[in-house]
Structure formats: structure tokens, C-alpha cells
Amino acid sequence: MTQYTAPQRTPHQRRSLSRRTLIILAAGFLVPASLLAIARTPVHAAPSNNPIFASIQDVQNAINAALAPIQNAIADLQTQQANQATQISNLQSASNKALHVYDANGQDLGISTFHSGSANHIYSPTLQRFIYLYFTDSSIDCDFDPGATGSSAYYQSTDCTGTPYTLTLFADPNSYTSDLIPIDTQTFYIIPDHAPTTTVSINSVLQWDTSSHQALCHLYALPNAQVYQLQPVSLPFTVPLALPLQFKYQ
């Protein structure tokens, strides 16, 4: 008789989890725990040495560092503009320089426009007129050239009194309108700017006499004469002038 042998079950062995399964389980536990810990952690400003995050001061410092070259360039441009303004001012000051004429007592007579020995033409900024000096015995007060501007005043009266005039016949072609008109050592006239002409009858003239060295009145009849009325002025210096003249560029 055949003997039947029942199969025997192998002894029970403890089952173990794979490494991959363990890692997944561990991660599933650690991630929620980490999130919970982060949520409970109070917020603080990032330290200044944090390589990732920067504080507001760090950002401001970075901005200042970036702007520094631009600010320096602006400062340089402003300095250059200031220097250019100074140079322009110096050039303008230099261009205003002129050859001034002084007498021996240091009186500023004006700006020299012509110099040749005893003859000197001077522009007076004060009077805004040209002055003609001629140092000879025949000159007015030995200073003023009597021939340059005629040195004559015309009157409607017969005795050189009343309103003084100068004839346009002589004044216009010789540009007396731009000149000082000396009559004697104490009498000086100019033709006012934009002075109108008028028509009068002339009956006398006051002129410098080179022989007697004084102004003399003469009868002089000229009806319907075109004239400018003269305006008396005071000199910006005293006469007679002290010689020699001195010239200074300033």
C-alpha cells in the first residue's frame, strides 16, 4: 500500500520592507513635520551676512554704489561749467580793458583814441563825447584844440547872450554831435543826443581868439539858419591839465 506523505509548510519567515519603501515613508513623515515647524517659527529680518537675502540697508547701499559714478560725473560737469563761467567772465573783463589817459595829477581823462605828440583824441565815457586836446599856446587854456569843433557858439542876439546854438552847416559834416565843444576856459557845450534842428536868425558869434587867448563876441548875420541848440556841461576833471600825460591799459 502506497504511503501518502502530507506536504510540510516551510517555517514562517519575517517579511522586511524594501529601502525605497522606507525612504518614501520617511519623507512622508518629515515633510509635514518640517512645514509645521516653519509655520510656527517667528519671522525675523535676514542677517546682513545672508548670502541669499538682503536687508533694506543692503539694497540702499547697492543703489548708492551704483549711483556714485553718475553723481561724480554730474559733480565734474558742474565744476567744468563753473570753470567755464569764470573763464568767460575773465575774458569779458579783459575785453573791457582800454588805454586810459591820465594827467600828471592822476585825473582819468578818458580813453585814448589817437595820440601823436601834442595832439590827443580822447573819448570820455562820462560825457559820452570825444575830447580833442592840443597842447599849444593857441589852444583853449593851452589844452583844448579850438579848430577841431569850431569852438563857436551862435546867438540870435547881437551881444552873444541868450541861447547858444551851433550851425548844422558845420556840425553835421564834421560830426560835432559826437564831440565836446569848448568855447573858453570855463564854458563847454555838447549837442544833446537826438537833438532836433530848428531855424533861427543868427546875429552874433562867440569864438576863441588864438591871439588874445580868450573868447570874443563878433557880429555875425545869418538869417534862417539851421541850428542845434547847445547844452552846457561840466568836465569830469579840472583844468588846466597837468602835464605830461600818462597812458595806462586797464
Secondary structure, DSSP 8 states (H G I E B T S, - for coil): ------------------HHHHHHHHHHHHHHHHHHHHHHS------TT-SS---HHHHHHHHHHHHHHHHHHHHHHHHHHHHHHHHHHHHHHHHT--EEEE-TT--EEEEEEEEETTEEEEEETTTTEEEEEE-STTSBTTTB-TTTSTTEEEESSSSS-SS-EEEHHHHTTTTGGGB-EEEETTEEEE--TT---EEEEEEEEEEEETTTTEEEEEEEEEEEEEEEE-EE---SS-SS--SS-EEEE-
